[in-house]
Amino acid sequence: MTERKRAPLPHDFHPEVPSFTVVSEDLAPGAVLADAQVFAAGNTSPQLRWEGFPDRTGSFAVTCFDPDAPTGSGFWHWVVFDIPASVTELPAGAGSGTFEGLPAGAVHVRNDYGSKDFGGAAPPAGENHRYVFTVYAVDGEKLGVGSDVSPAVVGFNLRFHTLARAQLIGEYTGPVQ
């Protein structure tokens, strides 16, 4: 396994906000991602459930980001937003791109694979990467951006509209060939 200096986490540069809880039946904090969450094996977004967010939450956004990708800017695996405040769980596979398991009105934007869905882990051979699943409690029902913006534009808007944030970090090491 190749050891490199770890990149900062995606929220290290954002304003501090309160936290709440996100859990998954498919991923424990710090655990290795299951084959289902790997690009070549399953490409299935994990089940996520959250609680303890602010009462004034208008909607949620969910992202998966790899800060350790050898790009200089990380790698966005999943970005979905405008999830109604009444929804506190996404089933496994909700990031499939077909919107099955997502509530009406939820919006996917292109991930760094170029598709509007969840793209699983695929680090280079021997490299261990972190996959940061984040649920954002957003201050309005709509984030105010469309489905054709980049993940960076969504992140920019979340910086100014996040009331609280919860994250779950898993890891995966690329198989040595």
N, C-alpha and C positions, 0 to 999 in steps of 0.2 A: 504494500500500500504506500502510495506517495504521500508524504506529509508536507503540507505547505502552511504558511501563516493563514489563520482564519480571517475571513473578511468580516467587517462589522455586520450586525444584524440590520434588517431593513428599517427598523424604527429608531435606530440609534441617532438619527439626524432629525427626527420629528419631535414636535413639542410633546412633553409628558402629558399623558391623559390617564384617567383611572383605568383599572383593568377589571375584567370579569372572567368568567370561566368558560372554556371550550374543552370538550372531551370527545372521544371517538371510540367506537367499538372496534375500529380497524387499526388504530395507532395509539400507542402509549407514549407519553412524553419521553423523548430521547431514544426511543426504540427504533429498530431497523424497519424501514418501509416493507410492507408485504409485497409479494410478487405482483399483486393486483395493481399496486401504485407505481409499477415500473413500466417505462415506455415500451420496451420490447416484449413484456410478458402479459400485461393486463390493461394498462392505461386507464384505470378506473379511479375516479376521485373517491377518497374515503368518506364514510359516514361522519358527520360532525353535528354536535349538539351544544348549545350554549345557554347560559343563564347568568343572572346577576348584573345585567346591563342597566343603564339608566332608564328611568321611567319615561323620560322625554325622547327616547329613541324613535326616529321616524322611519328608518329602514336599516338594512345591513348590507355590508359588502364582504365578500370572502375572496382571499387570494392565497396563492401558493408561490413562494419565491425561493430560489436557490441563490444565496449570497456567495457561494463558493465556486460558482461557474467560472471557467477561465475566459471571461469576456471583458473584464474590467468594469462591467456594470451589472453583474448578476444575470439571472435568467428567470423570467416570469413563466410559470407553468400553468397558472389559472387565475383569471380575474373575472368575477361576477359581482354585480351590484344591483341596487334597486330591489332588493329582497324585502318584502313587506315586514314591518315590525312584529306582526303576529306570527311570523315563521321563526322558530327557534331550533330547527333541525333540517339538515339536508341528508337524504339517504345516500348510501354508496352508489356511485355512478351518476349522481346529479350533474356532474360536469361533463357528461357525454357529448354535449353539443346539440342533442335533440331536444333539450329542455325537459325531458322526462325526469320527474323528481324535483324540478324547480317550479316555484310558484309563478303564476301569470305575472308578466311585467318585469321579471328578472332579466338582466342584460349581461351577456357575455361579450368581452372584447377579445381580440386576437392575443394569444399567448406568444411567446418567443419562438415557438415552432411554426407560427403563422396560421394557426387554426383557432376557432372560437369554441374551445372546449378545454378540458383538463388534459395536459400532456404530462405523462409520468416521468419519473426519475431516469436519467441517462448520463451519469457522470463518466468522464473518461476512465479507461481501465485503471484500476488500482486506486483511484481517488475517492475519498470519503467526503460526501457533501451533505449539508443540512438542508432540509426542506421545511420552510417556515409557513405553516398554515395559519392565517390570521383572519379573525372575524372582527369587523369594525362596526360599532354602533354609530350610525350616521344621524346628523341633526335634522334631516328632512326626509320626506317620502321618496324624493328623487335626488340623485347626485347632480343632475344637470348636465351630463355629457351623454353622447350617443354611443352606439355600438362600434363605430368606426375609428374611435380614438385609440391611441396606444396605451399600454399599461402605465407608462410614465405620466400621461395626462390624468388617468384615473388616480394614480398615487398623489399627484399634485393636488387634485380636488379633495381627496380624502384627508390630506394634511390639514385643510382648513375646515372640514366638516365632521371630523371624528370627535365623538363625545367620550368614547371609551374603546378599548381594544383588548382582545384576547388572542393568545397565540399558542400553538401546539407545534413543537419541532420534532421531526423525525430525521433519520439519517439513512444513507444508502451508499455503499461502496461499489463502484463499477467493477464488474468481473474482469479479472486478468485473463487475457487471451493467450 
